[in-house]
Structures are given as structure tokens and as C-alpha cells.
Amino acid sequence: MSELEGKVTFIGGGAMGEAIIGSLLGKGLLKPAQICVSEPVPARRDQLHSTYGVTTETDNARAVQGASVVVLAVKPQVLEAVLSDLSSNLPPPALVLSIMAGVQIATLRDGLGHEKIVRSMPNTPAQVGQGMTVWTDTASVSDTDRACAQTVLEAMGEAIYVADEHYLDMATGLSGSGPGFVYLLLEALIDAGVHIGFSREQAQQMVLQTVAGSVELMRQGGLHPADLRNRVTSPAGTTAAGTLVLERAAVRAALIEAVDAAYRRSRELGGG
């Protein structure tokens, strides 16, 4: 990732906005003087300024003056007011990068009167630099702008570009909602450890490391999960007995249906 140039304005200084700011500064991609955050809550403005040394604002239109990148990091519920503030006030060369869930490019383009737009779907692990973001853009976004967007989004973890916006609804179902499904599984495994006799602290440590180690083993080995599962499943052994219970309970099918339900709900919320 290369260092970013110009001013980057964040409309919204919540958890996800702060995650991007912290990652960009921590990796040396931006200097504090390059960042402006427009945030209505005084305590958040004070915290962001004291922690990161960034400039803060209360006026959205003033915040975007001279910006080369404008990151929309507000709740969709306040979108209408934000679009009203920014319409006709965005610098024509500015790249608008939205991380708002469910807000379509057409809504942003019409509300802002602006063509250079990137829409992205990050997930909550972005808050610790381990996010997964799927993103797309309009035809007006140049190769230089696209590289800039990739740099910003990769500061939060991994980022995948897709050519069509409908993939973002799919990403909402898989990587956006996915952490919720993972936490449910983690909770169940921890409860199982407590059920058979471990303390909750011991069970949590064991589950977290088991999952993290399994993911890392798959990353490094590049093997299909079925191959790795077969390696730990001895004939008539303990893993085989436990896997049979999971298959009888249709856990695999339930996970597939959960992702599909989240995807379909994302389309409904987005009007698709």
C-alpha cells in the first residue's frame, strides 16, 4: 500500500470511522494533518482529536472543502441530512467512499449530484485491522481513484473489488453478517466446554485458540477444509462421533440457509 495524498474527510466519527483512521495513521498512510472528521457529538470530537491529533468539525459542508477523499461513515438513518449538507459542496475531483450498509450507489449519486463514488461493505473485525471488505465503484472512478480506495479499505484488513453492486448484498450475507454467525458458534463451543467441566475462562481460551489455529493452518496449507477435517477424523474416533451429531442436526445446511437469509434480507432493505 502506498501513502495517500491530499485531505481525507470522514463524515462520521463512530467505531468504523475511527477504525479506518487508526489503521491509516498506524500504517503511515496518512498524517494527522491530512484528516478531518465531521462529528456532531462533542465527546467523540474531543476523543478523536486527543487520540489521533486529527482536525474535527461540526459542519459537513465545511469539512469537505479541499478534500480529495470523502468517507461516508454515518448511520443510514441520518443519510438524508448528510446528503443535503454535501450536495453541491463536494469538490468535483473528490472520491466519495461509502461504508454505509444497504445504501445503494444510485441513492448516493442522486443525493450528492456527484459521480465518483465507491460503495463498500466492511465487517466489524475491521475495528482490529482484520476486516473483510467487498467494494465496487461507478464508471467515473479512475484507476488512480480505484487504487486509492483499495489502499483505504486494505488498511482495515483484506479487500475484494467486484464489478457489480449486487455482489455487495451477497457480501452482507457472508462477510458482513458472518461475524455474528461465528460468534454464535464460539458461544456454543464455550458453553460445551463448560458443560463437560472446564471453567468458562479455560473453555474460552481453548475455543479461541482452536479456531484461530485452525484458520491459520488452512491459510498456510492452502487445503480445502474437507481435506483438513479428514486429517483429524480417525475411523470410529472422537471427531467422527461428534461430526455425525452435527450432520444429523443439519448444521451445515443451517449455516448455508443463514447466509442466504441474510443476503435476501439485505436485498429487501436496499429495495432490490
Secondary structure, DSSP 8 states (H G I E B T S, - for coil): -----SEEEEE--SHHHHHHHHHHHHTTSS-GGGEEEE-S-HHHHHHHHHHH--EEES-HHHHTTTEEEEEE-S-GGGHHHHHHHHTTTS-TT-EEEE--TT--HHHHHHHHT---EEEEE--GGGGGT-EEEEEEE-TT--HHHHHHHHHHHHTTEEEEE-SSTHHHHHHIIIIISHHHHHHHHHHHHHHHHHHHT--HHHHHHHHHHHHHHHHHHHHHH---HHHHHHHH--TTSHHHHHHHHHHHTTHHHHHHHHHHHHHHHHHHHTT-
